[in-house]
Amino acid sequence: MQRIEKTILLPVLVVFLAVMAVVGISFFMSLNSNQKELDAAAAEYGESTRNVIRDRLNIFEETLHAGLGLFAGNQAVNKDQFNQFINTSAVLERYPGAQSVAYAKVVPRDQLGTFQDSLRTTLNPTFTVYPEGSRDVYAPVVFIEPQSDSNKKIVGFDAYSESVRQKALIRARDSGKVTVTEVVQSLFDTTPEGRAFVMYAPQYKTGMPISTTEERQAAIEGYLYAGFRISRFMESVLPADGDDNGRAAFKVSIGGEDQEFYKAKNYDQIISGGHISKTTDLNVGNNTLRFTVVRQSAGLFSSGDSQPLAILIFGLVAAILISGAVWLILRGKANELLLEQERGINEAKDNLLSLASHQLRTPATGVKQYLGMILQGFAGDVDPHQRQLIEKAYASNERQLKTINDVLYMARLGSGRIILSKSTFLIRDLLQDIVRELDNEATARHHKITVKVPKRKKEFYGDAHMVRMAIENLITNAIKYTRDNGKITIQLSYTKDEIRISVKDNGIGIDKSQQDRLFEQFERIDNDLSIAVGGSGIGLYVVRNIAGMHDGHVEVESELDNGSTFTIVLPATAK
């Protein structure tokens, strides 16, 4: 008995390692798939973040342009008219985030005294330009909305007195375009909540030319602007804690990468662990906002990414069960090998393959039934996350059953134990039935399947089940090895001597130097889809043998990157 156990140890170990190799490939493919999904989600989240902020800033930019129209049509706009304009547009109520909309007048130093006296008469007896200091040009705030207590204090503030604001004013004046400042501090709030930015729109004197920078410098009369507290503005358009239950967050920098504009509350937490990041820029107001989106990386134990772990656990259990089944089968047959070594070795090999396939199909079929019962609610309600995992396990089990069936037929073919059950049937009806069954697989990949059959009916005498299996293998390969949104054409044609079933796709194709390998057992041609779609390398071997058993053959026409056409050719004369 000890000798028998040593004899079967190696094949059992090989089976275990082979199954674990498949599990390992599936595991890493799942991790890679999750990572790609996260990459796409991060890019989409960054794009949506950028677009929402861009749209909100565009609204205020349009409001400032509308205000410039008010000043262009009326050289003596007063406080009430400015108030009416802001209230009519209702921009502050409809689009939260702006602290104020205001107008600042450009005043040369030699006109400052006259200007202050005029506004003390027409606007406010205590009007004063501040902070004090001798400057060539002043840009004091004249009108501001809304008229809150904090905003009233801003009236008279000279934006030219502060370097960041002055830089933006000059850029707006010289370019003639709306300009956004870098980060500034609110005048009466020195806390982090007081960090702000300002959007300036230059107003020029009516009738003066503004084609060149020099002309714009000479014609500048004032500025309409909107002031924003950064935290209030960002949180009015986007959630502060990122998205997807806090698994994604973003940071915004302005004027390049160095100056932090805004950062979501969970940003530091995410970048402290495994993460991916995507960066995109938004040019707004003569400045650049850089958006950096970070998202937790896919991992074995990452929250919400349990599919790789499920594959690993399920695969390990399956490997143990399969190896155990093989061990029991080999152990039972090993006694026969001792009695008839030469004849027994060859005979047992084929028998074991067939029996192993049967033994594997039985627990896999049971797993399919149990998963189906759970999905149908026999064990109670399942939440969406559980349903998603069970559906993935169900799909994986379906693929496993197909592989087991392929192995079973391959074993039976190799041992010559398949006996055809022939009858007369219509291949046309069989073909249309197969296409209907595979419609979901094709739809999932957005493929368009076209079926061309002759109007004339022609009966064929053969094994309908085996012919169905061969056609299914060809159509399934076309679906798998054609990139999304592909075209697959299935054509049935008759001649006097032949019945031809062709499956044509516009998929990845096969290099002519590798086409001789197509119909060998366990042979798979390496390409950029072979790992992703999976497979056993048995399907075409089965197709060729089924065609041969019906006195037919298989033809292939393919060119790399130009699709493939596989044709089953059967004799038209019934035998």
Secondary structure by P-SEA (a helix, b strand, c coil): caaaaaaaaaaaaaaaaaaaaaaaaaaaaaaaaaaaaaaaaaaaaaaaaaaaaaaaaaaaaaaaaaaaaaaaacccccaaaaaaaaaaaccccccccccccbbbbbbcccaaaaaaaaaaacccccccccccccccccccccccccccaaaaaaccccccccaaaaaaaaaaaaaccbbbbccccccccccccccbbbbbbbbcccccccccaaaaaaaccbbbbccccaaaaaaacccccccccccccbbbbcccccccccccccccccccccbbbbbbbbbcccbbbbbbbbbbcccccccccaaaaaaaaaaaaaaaaaaaaaaaaaaaaaaaaaacaaaaaaaaaaaaaaaaaaaaaaaaaaaaaaaaaaaacccccccaaaaaaaaaaaaaaaaaaaaaaaaaaaaaaaacccccbbbbbbaaaaaaaaaaaaaaaaaaabbbbbbbbbcbbbbbbccaaaaaaaaaaaaaaaaaacccbbbbbbbbbbcccbbbbbbbcccbbbbcccccccccccccccccccccccccccaaaaaaaaaaaaccbbbbbbcccccbbbbbbbbcccc
